[in-house]
Amino acid sequence: MKLCMIGTGYVGLVSGVCFSDLGNDVVCVDKDINKINLLKKGKIPIYEPGLLEIVTKNYKNKRLTFSSDLKTSVKNSDIIFICVGTPTKKNGSSADLSQIFNVAKELSSSINKFKIIITKSTVPVTTGDEIEKIISKKNIKNKFSVVSNPEFLREGEAIRDFTFPDRIIIGTNDKKSNRILKNLYSPLISKGAQYVNTSRRAAELIKYASNAFLATKITFINEIANLCEKTDINVEDISIGMGLDKRIGSRFLRSGPAYGGSCFPKDTKSIISTANKFKTNLSVIKSVIKSNEERSKLLLNRVYEILNKKIKNKKITFLGVTFKANTDDMRDSSSLSMIPVLSRKGAIIRYFDPTGYKSEFKKLKNVSFEDSIKKSIEKSDLVIIHTEWNDFKSINFKNLVKGKKFAIYDMRNIYSPTKIKAQGFKYFSVGR
Ligand SMILES: NC(=O)c1ccc[n+]([C@@H]2O[C@H](COP(=O)([O-])OP(=O)(O)OC[C@H]3O[C@@H](n4cnc5c(N)ncnc54)[C@H](O)[C@@H]3O)[C@@H](O)[C@H]2O)c1
């Protein structure tokens, strides 16, 4: 099939590349010309393990192309996936859908034969109806079909998640589109993915409800971790004990910093905003958002306690600043709410992240990037393990920085408290 991905970011690039690997002809379109030029030179603009290899393979065999010409790319394709960003509105909490509607307007003048137009971006309930209205202004109804096909991949695991999804949700009442899409996804269905056909609005809501539920699970165990800290209980025992109940499940039940990333913070706010529009009170999700916002403050208070409330001129290291491991994505990472506060209080902050320097901290006083774990920790008073990269899982602190005894705040519970304390370090973790 001939596919066009509009928006070549984490979702558009990964799904486009994977579709080409399944034998389709795919053009990935982006208005960011630098991104397209990089890709044409064989360079990947994002950090995603394994992506370079399959981009190179499919680009070479010409099943995958890159373009900034949206109109021609749409004309030459049968199925169009809209994969542009849907961030939170500035000064608001609802989703900013301007990128989506701009694309809908732009592509509406390129419908030269029947096209299936799919929103893979996460969009609020009724967005599909709006897209249909926009395209209908220039086209008769039987020339196109607007379908919702939300994406559930996780950054860092994106290729595996796309190739072996738990489920494929197709929101459409149009039988022809459903048949074509079932055929498109048949290689994944034959590997075990469940194919679910719903109404378009249901598909839109499934995505938000899923993200809100996962955010709830993380927030829930984070609050339980707070109780464990007060009652001398190891929260990991609770996670194991709860997670073995099949009704609950063990995933997303590990305590740590506030959840972040490009999806949960914006999607929880957006579903509340949608519910407000339809005069419905989603009180559970509201309290999840509040609890998560308080979490960074709570962990900062712990940092103050560890440093005996003396922050000025204290040397603090962050190991990992992205919101999770195996991605370079900084969007809504909890490090963005902690590092600026510590910098304002006079701390001297060094950070090391396997994905390198982060421009987000450029303007902050006394915040610098070091290009190795050793350099980042050797002068430290406190080392904060913020992200659970494998690189941080077996550091021999004692050998790496001989004679130095800093405190360690392991926000991911990577290390055994007894072993680290035996090496002479003050060690703090989460919920244990
Ligand atoms: N990142 C994830 O892990 C993830 C997972 C599931 C769903 N989603 C959803 O998928 C959507 C995309 O997320 P992302 O992380 O890939 O975003 P992103 O910011 O990485 O990529 C979006 C791309 O769209 C491009 N774009 C914007 N307007 C355009 C236009 N008019 N024409 C061509 N290109 C245009 C941008 O230049 C950018 O490269 C969002 O709705 C997000 O919520 C993201």
The ligand as an SDF file (V2000), in Angstrom:
LIG
                    3D

 44 48  0  0  0  0  0  0  0  0999 V2000
    5.9450   10.3750   21.6730 N   0  0  0  0  0  0  0  0  0  0  0  0
    5.2590    9.3150   22.0660 C   0  0  0  0  0  0  0  0  0  0  0  0
    5.7640    8.4480   22.7830 O   0  0  0  0  0  0  0  0  0  0  0  0
    3.8130    9.1390   21.6310 C   0  0  0  0  0  0  0  0  0  0  0  0
    3.1920    7.8930   21.8110 C   0  0  0  0  0  0  0  0  0  0  0  0
    1.8700    7.7500   21.3950 C   0  0  0  0  0  0  0  0  0  0  0  0
    1.1820    8.8260   20.8470 C   0  0  0  0  0  0  0  0  0  0  0  0
    1.8140   10.0340   20.7210 N   0  0  0  0  0  0  0  0  0  0  0  0
    1.0620   11.1280   20.1120 C   0  0  0  0  0  0  0  0  0  0  0  0
    1.4810   11.2540   18.7500 O   0  0  0  0  0  0  0  0  0  0  0  0
    1.4940   12.6330   18.3470 C   0  0  0  0  0  0  0  0  0  0  0  0
    2.8810   13.0000   17.8360 C   0  0  0  0  0  0  0  0  0  0  0  0
    3.7850   12.8870   18.9100 O   0  0  0  0  0  0  0  0  0  0  0  0
    5.3590   12.9130   18.6740 P   0  0  0  0  0  0  0  0  0  0  0  0
    5.9950   12.6660   19.9840 O   0  0  0  0  0  0  0  0  0  0  0  0
    5.7210   12.0420   17.5160 O   0  0  0  0  0  0  0  0  0  0  0  0
    5.5420   14.4580   18.2420 O   0  0  0  0  0  0  0  0  0  0  0  0
    6.8170   15.1870   17.6600 P   0  0  0  0  0  0  0  0  0  0  0  0
    6.7740   16.5690   18.1510 O   0  0  0  0  0  0  0  0  0  0  0  0
    8.0450   14.3520   17.9130 O   0  0  0  0  0  0  0  0  0  0  0  0
    6.5840   15.1730   16.0710 O   0  0  0  0  0  0  0  0  0  0  0  0
    5.6070   15.9130   15.4200 C   0  0  0  0  0  0  0  0  0  0  0  0
    6.1650   16.3310   14.0630 C   0  0  0  0  0  0  0  0  0  0  0  0
    5.1130   16.9130   13.2850 O   0  0  0  0  0  0  0  0  0  0  0  0
    5.6920   17.9040   12.4670 C   0  0  0  0  0  0  0  0  0  0  0  0
    4.6450   18.7780   11.9400 N   0  0  0  0  0  0  0  0  0  0  0  0
    3.8610   19.6780   12.5940 C   0  0  0  0  0  0  0  0  0  0  0  0
    3.0180   20.2970   11.7430 N   0  0  0  0  0  0  0  0  0  0  0  0
    3.2670   19.7790   10.5130 C   0  0  0  0  0  0  0  0  0  0  0  0
    2.7290   20.0190    9.2190 C   0  0  0  0  0  0  0  0  0  0  0  0
    1.7800   20.9190    9.0100 N   0  0  0  0  0  0  0  0  0  0  0  0
    3.2140   19.3240    8.1730 N   0  0  0  0  0  0  0  0  0  0  0  0
    4.2070   18.4150    8.3520 C   0  0  0  0  0  0  0  0  0  0  0  0
    4.7590   18.1390    9.5490 N   0  0  0  0  0  0  0  0  0  0  0  0
    4.2970   18.8140   10.6240 C   0  0  0  0  0  0  0  0  0  0  0  0
    6.6720   18.5880   13.3850 C   0  0  0  0  0  0  0  0  0  0  0  0
    7.6480   19.3340   12.6750 O   0  0  0  0  0  0  0  0  0  0  0  0
    7.2620   17.3920   14.1400 C   0  0  0  0  0  0  0  0  0  0  0  0
    8.4400   16.8970   13.5030 O   0  0  0  0  0  0  0  0  0  0  0  0
    1.0170   13.4210   19.5730 C   0  0  0  0  0  0  0  0  0  0  0  0
   -0.3630   13.6180   19.4720 O   0  0  0  0  0  0  0  0  0  0  0  0
    1.3400   12.4890   20.7220 C   0  0  0  0  0  0  0  0  0  0  0  0
    0.4960   12.6970   21.8340 O   0  0  0  0  0  0  0  0  0  0  0  0
    3.1030   10.2100   21.0850 C   0  0  0  0  0  0  0  0  0  0  0  0
  1  2  1  0
  2  3  2  0
  2  4  1  0
  4  5  1  0
  4 44  2  0
  5  6  2  0
  6  7  1  0
  7  8  2  0
  8  9  1  0
  8 44  1  0
  9 10  1  0
  9 42  1  0
 10 11  1  0
 11 12  1  0
 11 40  1  0
 12 13  1  0
 13 14  1  0
 14 15  2  0
 14 16  1  0
 14 17  1  0
 17 18  1  0
 18 19  2  0
 18 20  1  0
 18 21  1  0
 21 22  1  0
 22 23  1  0
 23 24  1  0
 23 38  1  0
 24 25  1  0
 25 26  1  0
 25 36  1  0
 26 27  1  0
 26 35  1  0
 27 28  2  0
 28 29  1  0
 29 30  1  0
 29 35  2  0
 30 31  1  0
 30 32  2  0
 32 33  1  0
 33 34  2  0
 34 35  1  0
 36 37  1  0
 36 38  1  0
 38 39  1  0
 40 41  1  0
 40 42  1  0
 42 43  1  0
M  CHG  2   8   1  16  -1
M  END
$$$$
